[in-house]
Amino acid sequence: MGSFDYLFKVLVVGDSAVGKTSLLNRYVHDVFGKEYKMTMGVDFALKVVQWSDTELVRLQLWDIAGQERFTSMTRLYYKQASACIVMFDLTCADSFRNCQMWKNDLDSKATLPNGDLVPCILLANKCDLSPWVVTKEQIDKFSKENNFIGWTEISVKENKNINESMRVLIERMMETRESGHSSIQPQGEYININDISVPGSGCC
């Protein structure tokens, strides 16, 4: 049996300071630092995942700056995206409200080759902090109304639900690649991470 090597472009969008750069550093390098320089324009990271005995997945992760002055450049950044992560900070109400703007911006500027919306997961970061300024019910409603494949809470600082949520996104991209389209419509429902196994964290 031959081996297969897949390359996917994954966008990471959301307001400044919600943890996008921290997410990439945690997922790719398994490190966390409290101080990061503000992303200017776009930054990149590469993650290689041994998906199965015969399948290697390469993720080209694009960390898109959250400042409003960079949104005019997003059409260029979004080009040929396979999937997207929209992030917000559970302790910052504005960052949750602005997820609507980020999702609308993505949907208006990027689609898959077959015309479908780019699969998008909603990640609620800083779940280790309190109080949360939005309820699970509010997030659930927003996720369903805006065609996300689902949402879950994460903590980049505590490395909670990072690999598991990324596995959900990779599964959707693999399914879309194999079939030419996604047979599963975006449900937007809460993703129960406890139901997801991540053998060996899938890291090279």
C-alpha positions as a printed Julia matrix, in Angstrom:
204×3 Matrix{Float64}:
   0.0    0.0    0.0
   1.35   3.45  -0.9
   1.7    6.44   1.36
  -0.21   9.67   0.99
   0.92  13.18   1.87
  -1.71  15.9    2.22
  -1.18  19.65   2.56
  -3.91  21.85   4.03
  -3.96  25.61   4.56
  -5.67  26.51   7.84
  -6.52  30.09   8.79
  -6.53  31.26  12.4
  -8.57  34.45  12.85
 -10.03  36.48  15.69
  -9.41  39.69  17.61
  -6.01  40.69  18.93
  -4.94  39.09  22.23
  -7.4   36.17  22.09
  -4.49  33.72  21.9
  -4.01  32.92  18.2
  -0.21  33.06  18.25
  -0.17  31.19  21.56
  -2.37  28.49  20.02
   0.07  27.95  17.16
   3.05  27.82  19.48
   1.3   25.33  21.75
   0.03  23.11  18.94
   3.18  23.14  16.82
   5.95  23.41  19.44
   4.13  22.51  22.68
   5.33  25.7   24.36
   3.47  28.52  26.06
   4.74  32.0   26.82
   2.89  34.9   28.39
   4.54  37.51  26.17
   4.17  37.57  22.41
   4.72  40.4   19.98
   1.62  41.56  18.16
   1.23  39.82  14.81
   1.6   42.28  11.95
  -0.25  41.12   8.84
   0.22  37.36   8.93
   2.52  34.78  10.51
   3.01  31.14   9.56
   3.62  27.79  11.24
   3.84  24.23   9.93
   2.54  21.17  11.76
   3.09  17.63  10.5
   0.63  14.99  11.7
   0.96  11.24  11.15
  -2.72  10.74  10.48
  -2.59   7.0    9.84
  -0.06   4.32   8.91
  -0.15   5.51   5.32
  -1.28   9.15   5.58
   0.77  12.2    6.5
  -0.99  15.53   6.97
   0.9   18.81   6.7
  -0.92  21.83   8.12
   0.15  25.26   6.94
  -1.25  27.45   9.73
  -1.82  31.13   8.93
  -2.01  33.39  11.99
  -3.98  36.42  10.74
  -3.49  39.72  12.56
  -6.53  40.8   14.57
  -6.2   44.54  14.11
  -8.92  46.19  12.06
  -6.38  47.88   9.76
  -5.35  44.49   8.41
  -8.82  43.3    7.38
  -8.46  44.9    3.94
  -5.69  42.36   3.27
  -7.6   39.25   4.28
  -8.83  38.35   0.8
  -5.22  37.66  -0.19
  -4.57  35.66   3.01
  -7.76  33.59   2.7
  -6.97  32.37  -0.8
  -6.99  28.55  -1.17
  -7.82  27.96   2.5
  -8.95  24.42   3.39
 -10.34  25.3    6.83
 -10.5   28.06   9.4
 -10.32  28.52  13.16
 -12.2   31.48  14.64
 -11.03  32.21  18.19
 -12.31  34.4   20.98
 -11.5   35.05  24.64
 -14.12  33.77  27.1
 -13.32  36.71  29.4
 -13.75  39.38  26.72
 -17.26  40.04  25.4
 -16.06  42.17  22.47
 -13.92  39.33  21.14
 -16.99  37.07  21.09
 -19.18  39.68  19.38
 -16.49  40.28  16.75
 -16.51  36.6   15.77
 -19.53  37.54  13.66
 -17.37  40.0   11.7
 -14.57  37.46  11.24
 -16.94  34.74  10.04
 -18.74  37.1    7.66
 -15.4   38.3    6.3
 -14.28  34.73   5.67
 -17.54  33.64   4.04
 -17.61  36.67   1.74
 -14.02  36.26   0.54
 -13.25  32.54   0.47
 -14.91  29.29  -0.6
 -13.74  25.77  -1.36
 -13.12  24.88  -5.04
 -16.64  23.4   -5.25
 -18.21  26.6   -3.91
 -18.92  25.34  -0.39
 -18.13  27.48   2.63
 -14.69  26.92   4.13
 -15.14  24.56   7.14
 -14.78  26.61  10.28
 -14.46  25.65  13.96
 -15.14  28.08  16.81
 -12.67  27.91  19.71
 -13.42  29.6   23.04
 -10.02  30.23  24.61
  -9.03  30.93  28.24
 -11.55  28.52  29.73
  -9.21  28.26  32.73
 -10.12  31.82  33.69
 -13.3   33.18  35.26
 -15.78  34.63  35.04
 -16.86  33.73  31.52
 -18.64  36.69  29.94
 -20.76  34.5   27.64
 -22.75  31.35  28.4
 -22.48  28.01  26.66
 -26.03  28.56  25.42
 -25.06  31.85  23.76
 -22.03  30.29  22.09
 -24.08  27.3   20.97
 -26.72  29.53  19.4
 -24.12  31.68  17.63
 -22.22  28.65  16.33
 -25.37  27.04  14.9
 -26.64  30.26  13.31
 -23.33  30.96  11.57
 -22.6   27.54  10.04
 -19.64  26.51  12.17
 -18.86  22.8   12.16
 -18.96  23.08  15.95
 -17.33  24.74  18.93
 -15.52  23.87  22.13
 -13.71  25.57  24.97
  -9.92  25.45  25.09
  -7.08  26.66  27.28
  -3.86  27.27  25.4
  -2.12  27.99  28.7
  -3.11  24.63  30.21
  -2.94  22.76  26.88
  -6.59  21.76  27.19
  -8.5   20.49  24.14
  -5.91  21.76  21.63
  -4.96  18.54  19.84
  -8.5   17.2   20.1
 -10.13  20.23  18.48
  -7.53  20.25  15.73
  -8.26  16.58  15.08
 -11.92  17.49  14.47
 -10.83  20.04  11.89
  -8.43  17.64  10.15
 -11.15  14.99   9.96
 -13.43  17.45   8.18
 -10.71  18.46   5.71
  -9.84  14.83   4.98
 -13.47  13.95   4.43
 -13.93  16.9    2.07
 -10.8   16.01   0.13
 -11.84  12.39  -0.34
 -15.41  13.08  -1.41
 -14.93  16.4   -3.19
 -17.49  17.94  -0.87
 -18.55  17.71   2.74
 -21.4   15.26   3.19
 -21.89  16.51   6.75
 -23.59  19.87   6.97
 -22.29  22.32   9.59
 -24.23  21.66  12.78
 -22.56  24.21  15.03
 -23.08  22.02  18.08
 -20.83  21.73  21.08
 -17.98  19.3   20.43
 -17.58  16.81  23.27
 -13.82  16.48  23.38
 -14.1   13.44  25.66
 -15.39  11.5   22.64
 -12.28  12.25  20.6
  -9.12  10.18  20.84
  -5.76  11.57  19.82
  -3.33   8.67  19.48
   0.11   9.84  20.47
  -1.06  13.43  19.9
  -0.43  12.84  16.17
   2.85  14.69  16.27
   5.98  14.02  14.32
